[in-house]
Amino acid sequence: MCPANRDGSKRIALDTGSSDRFGGSFFTNLRNGRGILESDWKLRTDASTRAYVQRFLGLRGELNFNMEFGRSIVKMSN
């Protein structure tokens, strides 16, 4: 992804396809092999996290993601 001999100034979207809104398209990108960071790829390929990626795919998955994300923010604030 990052070629040698570059100055590091080029930027890429970490969630292609939904850079203007918050949602679960990140997980669709992972399923389709378009994870940007190594940690993204690990989410998809590691047996302990693969189920989360599957859970948050599609329209229903995106709704689940939004609910779970909201719950986690509330939990962290308590």
C-alpha positions as CSV (number, residue, x, y, z in Angstrom):
1,M,0.0,0.0,0.0
2,C,2.8,2.4,0.9
3,P,5.5,2.4,-1.8
4,A,9.1,3.1,-0.8
5,N,10.7,6.3,-2.0
6,R,7.6,8.4,-1.1
7,D,7.3,11.4,1.3
8,G,4.2,10.1,3.1
9,S,2.0,13.0,2.0
10,K,-0.5,11.0,-0.1
11,R,-3.8,10.3,1.8
12,I,-6.3,7.6,1.3
13,A,-9.8,7.1,2.8
14,L,-9.8,4.4,5.5
15,D,-13.5,3.6,4.7
16,T,-13.9,3.9,1.0
17,G,-17.5,4.3,-0.2
18,S,-18.8,6.2,2.9
19,S,-16.3,8.9,3.7
20,D,-19.2,11.3,4.2
21,R,-21.2,9.3,6.7
22,F,-20.8,7.0,9.7
23,G,-21.9,3.4,9.3
24,G,-21.1,-0.2,8.7
25,S,-19.7,0.0,5.1
26,F,-16.3,-0.6,6.7
27,F,-17.3,-4.2,7.3
28,T,-18.5,-4.6,3.7
29,N,-15.1,-3.3,2.6
30,L,-13.4,-5.9,4.8
31,R,-15.5,-8.7,3.3
32,N,-14.6,-7.6,-0.2
33,G,-10.9,-7.5,0.7
34,R,-10.6,-3.7,0.8
35,G,-9.3,-3.3,4.3
36,I,-6.6,-0.5,4.4
37,L,-4.7,-1.2,7.6
38,E,-3.1,-4.4,8.7
39,S,-5.4,-4.4,11.7
40,D,-8.4,-4.2,9.4
41,W,-7.2,-7.4,7.7
42,K,-6.7,-9.1,11.0
43,L,-10.4,-8.4,12.0
44,R,-11.5,-10.3,8.9
45,T,-9.0,-13.2,9.1
46,D,-8.7,-13.8,12.8
47,A,-11.0,-16.5,14.1
48,S,-11.8,-14.5,17.3
49,T,-13.0,-11.4,15.4
50,R,-14.3,-12.8,12.1
51,A,-17.8,-13.3,13.6
52,Y,-18.0,-9.5,14.4
53,V,-17.3,-8.6,10.8
54,Q,-20.0,-11.1,9.6
55,R,-22.5,-9.7,12.1
56,F,-22.2,-6.1,10.9
57,L,-22.5,-6.8,7.2
58,G,-25.5,-5.6,5.1
59,L,-28.3,-3.3,6.0
60,R,-29.3,-5.2,9.1
61,G,-25.7,-5.4,10.1
62,E,-25.3,-1.7,9.7
63,L,-28.2,-1.1,12.0
64,N,-26.7,-3.5,14.5
65,F,-23.4,-1.7,14.3
66,N,-24.9,1.7,14.9
67,M,-26.7,0.3,18.0
68,E,-23.7,-1.5,19.4
69,F,-21.5,1.6,18.7
70,G,-23.9,3.8,20.6
71,R,-24.0,1.3,23.5
72,S,-20.2,1.2,23.7
73,I,-19.9,5.0,23.8
74,V,-22.4,5.2,26.7
75,K,-20.6,2.4,28.5
76,M,-17.3,4.2,28.1
77,S,-18.7,7.4,29.5
78,N,-20.0,5.8,32.7
